[in-house]
Amino acid sequence: MRFTALGGLGLGLALSLAGCDSPIETTAATPYGGPPLDLTSSGPWHVIEAQAPSPGWKIDFEHSRPGPDAQEVFITVRRPDPQFVYPQVIVDQLVSTDVRTSEPIEIYARVVPHDQRGVGGTYHLVRTIEAAN
């Protein structure tokens, strides 16, 4: 009886956590509205370079997945915490991906508040890059 109750509790917890993140949506219809993102492909892996307008911005590589024409890479750009004051100085940030430079890549990004967590929401197409030779 005890094993069954614990098993049911565990199953209920697992099912409740399964729906926490919303599905990933991508769009090319509306432009990306965050700091400029570029790609550095000089080594074995694609590296995304962001030029944030202040040190409070945070750039995160979420994940990648195969797409119809290229590896799709998902980036989250977090706005600065409004409780702090940041100097207005451009900060270059580099974010490594798990996509080889020999593969074409599509960069999708979303801009979220500093304290938002979880994958989901709409990612906007930033750019598509062909494979490096």
C-alpha positions in Angstrom: 0.0 0.0 0.0 2.8 2.4 0.9 4.6 1.6 -2.4 1.5 2.3 -4.4 0.8 5.7 -2.7 4.4 6.8 -3.3 4.3 5.6 -6.9 1.1 7.5 -7.5 2.5 10.6 -5.9 5.6 10.4 -8.1 3.6 9.8 -11.2 1.4 12.8 -10.4 4.4 15.0 -9.8 6.0 13.9 -13.1 2.8 14.6 -15.0 2.4 18.0 -13.5 5.9 19.0 -14.3 5.7 17.8 -17.9 3.4 20.7 -18.9 5.5 23.5 -17.3 7.2 24.7 -20.5 5.2 25.9 -23.4 6.1 24.7 -26.9 8.7 26.6 -28.9 7.3 28.9 -31.6 9.4 30.5 -34.3 8.6 33.3 -36.6 10.3 35.3 -39.3 7.2 37.6 -39.7 8.2 40.0 -36.9 11.8 41.2 -36.5 14.0 40.4 -33.6 14.2 43.4 -31.3 17.2 42.8 -29.1 20.9 43.6 -29.1 22.7 42.8 -32.4 23.7 39.2 -32.8 26.4 38.0 -35.1 28.2 34.8 -35.8 31.9 33.9 -35.5 32.7 30.7 -37.3 36.5 30.5 -37.2 36.9 27.4 -35.0 35.2 24.0 -35.0 31.9 25.4 -33.5 29.6 28.3 -34.3 29.9 31.0 -31.7 27.3 33.8 -31.4 28.5 37.3 -30.6 26.2 39.8 -29.0 26.8 43.5 -28.6 24.8 44.4 -25.5 24.2 48.1 -24.8 25.1 47.6 -21.1 26.6 45.0 -18.7 23.1 44.1 -17.4 22.1 42.1 -20.5 22.6 38.4 -20.4 22.8 36.1 -23.5 22.1 32.4 -23.1 22.3 29.5 -25.6 19.2 27.4 -24.9 19.5 24.5 -27.4 19.7 23.5 -31.0 17.6 21.2 -33.1 17.7 20.0 -36.8 15.6 22.1 -39.1 14.6 21.6 -42.7 17.5 23.5 -44.2 19.9 24.2 -41.2 20.5 23.5 -37.5 18.2 25.8 -35.6 19.8 27.5 -32.6 17.8 29.1 -29.9 19.1 32.1 -27.9 17.5 33.9 -25.0 18.4 37.5 -24.4 17.6 38.7 -20.9 17.0 42.4 -20.2 18.9 44.0 -17.3 17.4 43.9 -13.8 15.7 47.3 -13.4 16.6 47.5 -9.7 20.2 48.2 -10.7 21.9 51.0 -12.6 24.3 49.9 -15.4 26.8 52.1 -17.2 25.9 52.7 -20.9 28.9 50.9 -22.4 28.7 48.3 -25.2 29.6 44.9 -23.9 30.6 42.1 -26.3 29.4 38.6 -25.2 30.4 35.4 -26.8 28.1 32.3 -26.6 29.3 28.9 -27.8 26.8 26.6 -29.6 26.9 22.9 -30.2 26.7 23.3 -34.0 29.8 22.6 -36.1 31.0 25.3 -38.5 30.6 22.8 -41.3 26.8 22.9 -40.8 24.5 25.7 -41.9 22.8 27.5 -39.0 19.6 29.5 -38.4 19.7 31.8 -35.3 16.4 32.3 -33.4 16.3 34.6 -30.4 13.8 36.0 -27.9 14.1 38.9 -25.5 12.7 38.3 -22.0 12.7 40.0 -18.6 15.7 39.4 -16.4 13.8 37.0 -14.1 11.9 34.9 -16.6 12.9 31.2 -16.7 12.0 28.3 -18.9 12.0 27.6 -22.6 9.0 28.7 -24.6 7.4 31.8 -26.1 8.2 33.1 -29.6 11.7 33.0 -31.0 12.3 35.4 -33.9 14.6 34.6 -36.8 17.7 36.7 -36.5 19.7 35.3 -39.5 20.6 32.3 -41.5 24.2 31.4 -42.2 25.5 28.9 -44.8 28.1 26.3 -43.7 31.7 27.5 -43.6 34.0 25.8 -46.1 
